[in-house]
């Protein structure tokens, strides 16, 4: 059954400032509760941009030109970072100490998904269909047919108006050209060998050693000069991130966060929770006592979470065996994991079965912390546990692109505690969720209710990770 795709809210983007200064950070106010925050390399989207400078150098390593670009990174030495919808803007500056023949200057933005397996096994049906760029912008800043450019010393910095008519001479001194490209929110990519195309959100940058497929973006500048029209170029990678934000949570959840009061559970705030179907499992206590238990997992809605925050959950346990209920209702017994699943190659969007390879990969990204719910359980045969799954601030956002898919699932595994042996080691339940980068400016920050001192459990080791057919890869989000 296909899961309902949540609506995303477009986050407002700040225009580039007239001057590029390092961005500022604003910490969440200190409260009695711990608020989630992100320590990623991104600045506040409303803050001013950082300027990165990439230099052209001569044989003596002396700079004679620089490509400058403004980005949302928090330091010039960091990877330039942009959100979809941003302007990529900057300047190309050159300083020629002696006359030199320049033929043309070009700036280019390129994005592509490449797959290393293509080079070794291009006939395989599991490899990506094409390494052609899905994003390509190019601007000729100047060439000789545009006329003699004005020297900065002659008319002031930033004046790019050339003298009309073709120019066959040499350039000397300082020159500056500006450029600007607007990143789209979506791109069209070809499907098959015909003229058919499909539209995808602009994918985020992605590169990991465990996966052969990568999604890379770069900015480059090429200068053709000299009698032989030799090309001198600079190419640097940059990062693109999705600008979508989670929809607002339920009204009761927003009030709880704003007032730093306890969350209302699914019984009081059904609109604020996605309650999954109950699952039953059997087990043995201390090798002598068999029992049956029913558990029901509820996930905080909407099922879209910002990295660096938390994923709240409620676990309801029910059993006629009170001893089993007490044992499995302790903080360390529930095993709930966030599993990331990656598929690459031509079948990336249609795979439902896989073995872990360089084209398909799964990894546990975090484990939930469990603690007793503040509300009293309805009866002695039922126990409520609250859970929080910390989301690392550097999690890769989920996305679906032509030949590369990254999805997340919340996975309920068999309980683990001393004295308990489950009758089956099968996974109990999985459900898709989505991970984004930005928080909604109109929603309050999530609050952690976990008691101080609780630590995230060790990452679950499960032999079935290699068999991902139970995990939602096609359905769900994207």
C-alpha positions in Angstrom: 0.0 0.0 0.0 1.3 3.4 -1.0 2.0 5.8 1.9 0.6 9.3 1.7 3.2 11.8 0.5 3.2 14.8 2.9 2.9 18.3 1.6 6.1 20.4 1.8 6.1 24.1 2.6 8.4 26.3 0.7 10.8 28.2 3.0 11.5 31.8 2.2 15.0 32.5 0.9 17.0 35.6 1.7 18.5 37.5 -1.3 22.2 37.7 -1.4 23.5 40.8 0.5 25.4 43.6 -1.2 28.5 42.8 0.8 29.7 39.3 1.7 30.4 38.7 5.4 30.7 35.6 7.5 27.2 34.4 8.5 26.1 34.6 12.2 24.6 31.9 14.4 21.8 32.2 16.8 21.5 29.7 19.6 18.2 28.5 20.8 17.2 30.2 24.1 18.1 28.2 27.2 15.0 26.7 28.8 14.1 24.0 31.2 13.8 21.6 28.3 16.5 20.8 25.8 15.7 22.2 22.4 16.9 20.5 19.3 19.5 22.4 17.2 21.7 21.8 14.2 25.5 22.1 14.1 25.8 21.7 10.4 28.0 24.0 8.3 25.0 26.2 7.3 24.3 29.7 8.5 20.9 31.1 9.3 19.2 31.4 5.9 18.6 35.1 6.7 22.2 35.8 7.4 24.7 37.3 5.0 26.6 35.1 2.7 30.2 34.0 2.9 32.6 34.8 0.0 34.9 32.0 -1.3 37.8 32.8 -3.5 39.5 30.4 -5.9 42.8 31.6 -7.4 44.5 31.4 -10.8 48.3 31.2 -10.2 51.3 31.4 -12.5 54.3 29.1 -12.7 55.7 30.8 -9.7 52.5 30.2 -7.7 51.7 33.9 -7.8 48.0 34.7 -8.1 46.9 36.6 -11.2 43.1 36.0 -11.1 40.4 34.8 -8.7 36.9 33.3 -9.1 34.7 34.5 -6.2 31.4 33.1 -5.2 29.0 33.9 -2.3 27.4 30.9 -0.5 25.6 30.0 2.7 28.6 28.2 4.2 29.8 29.4 7.6 33.4 30.0 6.6 35.4 30.7 3.4 37.3 27.4 3.7 34.2 25.3 3.8 32.4 23.8 0.8 30.3 26.5 -0.8 26.6 25.6 0.1 23.4 26.7 -1.6 19.7 25.8 -1.3 17.7 25.2 -4.4 16.2 28.5 -5.6 19.3 30.4 -4.5 21.3 32.7 -6.7 24.8 31.6 -7.3 26.6 34.9 -7.8 30.1 36.3 -7.7 32.9 37.8 -9.8 35.8 36.9 -11.9 38.8 39.3 -11.2 42.1 39.3 -13.1 45.2 41.4 -12.5 47.6 41.2 -15.4 51.0 42.7 -14.6 52.0 42.7 -18.3 50.1 42.8 -21.6 48.6 39.4 -22.4 46.4 38.0 -25.1 43.0 36.9 -23.7 40.5 35.3 -26.1 37.5 34.4 -23.8 36.4 34.0 -20.2 33.6 31.5 -19.3 31.9 30.5 -16.1 30.0 27.2 -15.8 27.8 25.5 -13.2 27.4 21.7 -13.6 25.5 19.0 -11.7 25.6 15.3 -12.5 25.1 11.9 -11.1 28.1 9.6 -11.9 28.4 5.9 -11.2 31.8 4.3 -11.0 30.4 1.0 -12.1 29.6 2.5 -15.5 33.3 2.5 -16.3 33.8 -1.1 -15.4 30.5 -2.6 -16.5 28.7 -0.3 -18.8 26.5 -3.1 -20.2 25.1 -3.9 -16.7 21.4 -3.1 -16.3 22.1 -2.1 -12.7 24.3 0.9 -13.6 23.2 4.5 -14.0 21.7 5.2 -17.5 23.8 8.3 -18.1 26.5 10.5 -16.7 25.3 13.5 -18.7 24.8 16.6 -16.7 21.2 17.2 -15.4 22.1 20.8 -14.6 24.3 22.9 -16.8 24.6 26.7 -16.8 27.2 28.6 -18.8 27.9 32.3 -19.2 30.5 33.9 -21.4 31.8 36.8 -19.3 33.8 38.2 -22.1 35.4 37.3 -25.5 37.3 39.3 -28.1 34.2 39.8 -30.3 32.6 41.8 -27.5 35.1 44.6 -27.7 37.8 45.9 -25.5 36.8 45.6 -21.8 37.1 48.6 -19.5 40.0 48.4 -17.1 39.0 48.8 -13.4 41.5 51.6 -13.1 39.9 53.5 -15.9 36.2 53.4 -14.9 36.0 51.8 -11.4 35.5 48.4 -10.1 32.6 46.4 -11.4 32.1 48.3 -14.6 32.1 45.7 -17.3 30.9 47.8 -20.3 33.4 47.1 -23.2 34.3 49.4 -25.9 32.3 48.4 -28.9 33.8 46.5 -31.8 36.0 43.4 -32.0 39.2 43.6 -30.0 42.4 42.0 -31.2 44.9 43.5 -28.8 46.2 42.5 -25.3 44.8 43.2 -21.9 46.8 44.7 -19.0 45.9 45.7 -15.5 42.8 44.9 -13.4 39.5 43.7 -14.8 36.3 42.4 -13.1 33.2 40.7 -14.4 30.2 39.6 -12.4 28.0 36.6 -13.0 24.7 35.2 -11.5 22.9 31.9 -12.0 19.6 31.0 -10.4 19.3 27.4 -9.1 16.0 25.8 -10.1 13.9 23.8 -7.6 13.3 21.1 -10.2 15.1 19.6 -13.2 13.9 17.5 -16.2 15.8 14.4 -17.0 15.4 12.0 -20.0 13.7 8.7 -19.5 14.9 5.8 -21.7 16.1 6.4 -25.2 13.2 8.5 -26.5 12.2 12.1 -26.0 10.3 11.4 -22.8 11.3 13.3 -19.7 10.4 13.3 -16.1 10.7 16.1 -13.5 12.5 15.7 -10.2 13.3 18.0 -7.4 16.9 19.2 -7.6 18.9 16.5 -5.8 21.3 17.3 -2.9 25.0 16.7 -3.3 26.0 13.2 -2.2 29.3 11.3 -2.0 30.3 8.4 0.2 33.0 5.8 -0.1 30.6 2.9 0.6 28.4 3.8 -2.5 29.7 3.9 -6.1 27.2 6.5 -7.3 27.7 10.2 -6.4 25.8 13.4 -7.1 28.2 16.2 -7.5 28.0 19.9 -8.4 30.9 22.1 -9.4 31.6 25.7 -10.5 34.3 26.3 -13.0 35.9 29.2 -14.9 37.9 28.8 -18.1 40.2 31.5 -19.6 41.6 31.0 -23.1 44.7 33.0 -23.6 48.0 33.2 -25.5 48.8 32.6 -29.2 47.8 29.0 -28.9 44.6 29.8 -27.1 45.5 27.5 -24.3 42.8 27.0 -21.7 43.5 27.8 -18.0 40.7 26.7 -15.8 39.6 26.4 -12.2 37.0 23.8 -11.0 35.7 23.5 -7.5 32.9 21.4 -6.0 29.9 22.9 -4.2 27.0 21.6 -2.3 23.3 21.9 -3.0 20.6 21.2 -0.3 16.8 21.1 -0.5 14.9 24.1 0.7 11.8 22.3 1.6 10.7 22.3 5.3 8.4 20.2 7.3 4.7 21.1 7.4 3.6 22.5 10.8 2.8 20.0 13.6 -0.6 19.7 15.3 -1.9 22.7 17.2 -1.6 20.8 20.5 2.0 19.9 19.8 2.9 23.5 18.9 1.4 24.7 22.2 3.4 22.1 24.1 6.6 23.2 22.5 5.9 26.9 23.0 4.9 26.5 26.6 7.5 23.8 27.3 4.7 21.5 28.7 4.4 17.7 28.2 3.3 16.4 24.8 -0.2 15.1 24.5 -0.2 11.4 23.5 -2.2 9.9 20.6 -5.3 9.4 22.8 -5.6 13.2 23.3 -4.0 14.5 20.2 -4.7 12.0 17.4 -4.0 14.6 14.7 -0.4 14.9 16.0 0.5 11.2 15.6 0.7 8.6 13.0 -0.3 5.4 14.8 0.8 2.2 13.1 -1.1 -1.1 13.1 -0.5 -3.1 16.2 1.9 -6.0 16.0 1.9 -9.1 18.2 4.9 -11.2 19.2 5.7 -14.0 21.5 8.6 -14.8 23.8 9.9 -16.6 26.9 10.8 -15.2 30.2 13.8 -16.7 32.0 13.5 -19.8 29.8 10.3 -21.0 31.5 7.4 -18.7 31.0 5.9 -18.1 27.6 3.8 -15.0 26.9 2.2 -12.9 24.1 2.5 -9.1 23.8 0.9 -6.5 21.5 2.8 -3.3 20.8 1.7 -0.3 18.8 4.1 2.4 17.6 3.1 6.0 17.0 5.3 8.5 15.2 5.0 12.3 15.6 3.3 13.9 12.6 4.1 15.2 10.1 6.5 12.4 9.1 9.1 14.9 7.9 11.9 15.7 10.3 14.7 18.2 10.3 18.2 16.8 10.8 19.7 18.0 14.1 16.3 17.7 15.8 14.5 14.7 17.3 11.9 12.2 16.1 9.3 11.7 18.9 7.5 8.4 19.3 5.0 6.7 21.6 5.1 2.9 22.2 2.1 1.2 23.7 2.6 -2.3 25.2 -0.2 -4.6 26.2 0.0 -8.1 27.8 -1.8 -10.2 30.4 1.6 -11.1 31.7 2.5 -8.3 34.1 6.0 -9.6 34.6 6.7 -9.5 30.9 5.1 -6.0 30.7 7.4 -4.8 33.5 10.5 -6.4 31.9 10.0 -5.2 28.3 8.6 -1.8 29.5 12.0 -0.7 30.9 14.0 2.0 29.1 16.6 -0.3 27.5 14.3 -3.0 26.1 12.7 -1.4 23.0 14.9 -1.4 19.9 13.8 1.3 17.4 16.2 2.3 14.7 16.4 4.9 11.9 17.6 3.0 8.8 18.9 4.7 5.7 18.5 2.8 2.4 20.3 3.8 -0.8 19.7 2.4 -4.3 21.8 3.4 -7.3 21.7 2.5 -11.0 19.0 2.2 -13.6 16.7 0.4 -11.2 17.1 2.7 -8.3 13.5 3.8 -8.3 12.0 0.3 -8.8 14.1 -1.9 -6.6 12.2 -3.6 -3.8 14.7 -6.5 -3.2 18.4 -6.2 -2.8 21.6 -7.5 -1.3 24.1 -5.0 0.1 26.4 -4.1 -2.7 28.2 -1.0 -4.0 24.9 -0.1 -5.8 22.6 -0.8 -2.8 23.4 -0.1 0.7 21.6 0.2 4.1 22.9 1.7 7.4 21.5 2.4 10.9 21.7 6.1 11.5 20.4 6.2 15.0 18.6 4.5 17.9 15.7 5.7 19.9 15.9 6.5 23.6 12.9 5.1 25.6 11.6 6.4 28.9 8.2 6.1 30.8 5.4 8.3 29.5 4.2 11.1 31.8 0.6 10.1 31.5 -0.6 7.1 33.6 -1.3 4.0 31.6 -5.1 3.2 31.3 -4.8 -0.1 33.1 -2.4 -2.6 34.7 -2.1 -4.6 31.5 -1.0 -1.6 29.4 2.2 0.4 29.6 3.1 3.6 27.7 6.7 4.5 26.8 7.9 7.7 25.1 10.8 7.5 22.7 13.0 10.0 21.1 15.3 9.3 18.2 18.1 11.9 17.9 18.7 13.0 14.3 22.4 13.8 13.6 22.9 17.3 12.1 24.9 15.9 9.2 22.3 13.3 8.0 22.0 13.1 4.3 18.6 14.5 3.3 16.3 12.0 1.7 15.6 12.3 -2.1 14.5 10.4 -5.2 16.3 11.1 -8.4 16.6 9.3 -11.7 19.4 6.9 -10.8 20.0 7.6 -7.1 17.5 7.1 -4.3 18.0 7.7 -0.5 15.2 6.8 1.8 14.7 6.5 5.5 12.6 4.0 7.6 11.8 3.8 11.3 12.3 0.1 12.2 10.9 -1.7 15.2 13.2 -4.6 16.0 12.7 -7.4 18.6 13.0 -6.2 22.2 16.3 -6.9 24.0 16.7 -7.3 27.7 18.2 -9.9 30.1 15.8 -12.8 30.8 13.8 -12.4 27.6 14.1 -14.6 24.4 11.8 -13.7 21.5 10.2 -16.5 19.6 11.2 -14.9 16.3 14.1 -12.6 15.3 12.1 -11.1 12.4 11.7 -7.3 12.3 8.4 -6.3 14.0 7.5 -3.2 11.8 8.9 -0.6 9.5 7.5 2.7 8.3 9.0 5.4 5.9 9.9 8.9 7.1 11.7 11.8 5.4 14.7 13.8 6.5 15.1 17.5 5.5 17.7 20.1 6.2 15.7 23.3 7.1 13.3 24.0 9.9 10.1 25.8 9.3 10.3 29.5 10.4 6.7 29.4 11.4 6.9 26.3 13.7 8.3 26.2 17.2 11.5 24.1 17.8 11.0 20.6 19.0 11.8 19.9 22.7 13.5 16.9 24.2 11.6 15.4 27.1 14.1 12.6 27.7 15.4 12.5 31.3 18.9 13.7 31.8 21.6 11.0 31.7 19.8 8.7 29.2 22.2 7.7 26.4 21.4 6.5 22.9 21.6 2.7 22.8 24.2 1.0 20.6 23.3 0.7 17.0 21.4 -2.4 16.3 23.1 -5.2 14.4 20.6 -7.2 12.4 21.5 -9.8 9.8 18.4 -9.0 7.8 19.7 -5.5 6.9 20.9 -7.1 3.7 17.3 -8.0 2.7 15.6 -4.7 2.3 12.4 -5.9 0.6 10.4 -5.1 3.7 11.6 -1.5 3.7 9.7 1.2 1.8 11.8 2.3 -1.1 9.3 3.1 -3.8 6.3 4.1 -1.6 6.5 6.8 1.0 8.3 10.0 0.5 10.2 11.7 -2.3 
